[in-house]
Amino acid sequence: MAAYTGKVVVVTGASQGIGKALCLELAGQRPRIALAARDLAALEAVASRCRSRGAETLVVPTDVSDEAACRVLVERTVEAFGGLDVLVANAGMGMLARFTDVRDLSLYERLMRVNYLGSVYPTFYALPHLERSRGQIVAVSSLAGLSGVPGRTAYAATKHAQIGFFDSLRVELSGTGVTVTVVCPYFVQSEIRKRSPGPDGRTVEVSPVRESEIMSAEECARLVVRAMEGRRRMLVMTFKGKLGRWVKLAFPALVDRMAAEAVRKGR
C-alpha cells in the first residue's frame, strides 16, 4: 500500500502551480484530498482530475490570509473525512520590485499575510488533529527563505519568516510524532510570477524568468512527494541551492553575487 492511501491531506494553493501538481502527483496513491484556494472553478477542475486518478476529493474555497477561512478549511476537512493526516501549506504570492522602486508599502503586509500567516493559520487549526494522527506538516517555502534575493525583498522576508516558524515548531513538536518538512524550491514553472505585483501594485506583465529553462511543477511535485514519504526535515532541490547553503557560511559575499546573477539570467 502506498504511503498516502486513505490518508487525509489538505493542500493550500491547490488551484495551480506546485499545489496543483502536488495534488495530481498524490492522487494516484488514492488519498482523500481537501483542495484549498480562492478560485472555485480552478479547484473543481483540479479535483476532477484527482478523482480520475483515484483520489477522493473535497473542494474548499479558501483565502489563507483570513484566519476564519483557515479554521473552516480544517473543520470541513475533518467533518468530511473524519480526521487529518497531512497539511501541505503551499499557498503563496510573489512580488517583483527593488525596494527603492516600491511605491506601495501595503504590498509588504499583503505578502506577509499570505505567505507567512497563510501558513501559520491553517497549521494552528490543523495541529490538534495532526497530533492525534501523528501526522505531518509540509511547508512549501523557497530558496529565497534561506538567502537574500535582489528584487525580492518582500517575498524573501516572508519566506525567511515562514522557515523560522516551521523550524521552531519542529523543535516544539519533538516527541509528538508530528513531523515538519520544509521545501525550498529554486525557480519552478508556475503562475506565481504571472500574478506578482510590481513596485506600484500592478501585475508585472512579463516574467523575468526563462520559464522554458527551469524545473517543471510536475518534477517539483515528484521531489516533494518523495521527501514527504521520507518525512525529511528539509528539501533543497538543486545542486546550486545545496552548494549555496554551505558556501554562504564561509563566503557570504559570493552567495550574494550568485543570487544577483541568477536573477539577472532568470534561471
Secondary structure, DSSP 8 states (H G I E B T S, - for coil): --TTTT-EEEEESTTSHHHHHHHHHHHTT--EEEEEES-HHHHHHHHHHHHHTT-EEEEEE--TT-HHHHHHHHHHHHHHHSS--EEEE-------B-GGG---THHHHHHIIIIIIHHHHHHHHHHHHHHHHT-EEEEE--GGGTS--TTBHHHHHHHHHHHHHHHHHHHHTTTSS-EEEEEE--SB--GGGGG-B-TTSSB-SS-SS-GGGSB-HHHHHHHHHHHHHTT-SEEE-SHHHHHHHHHHHH-HHHHHHHHHHHHHHT-
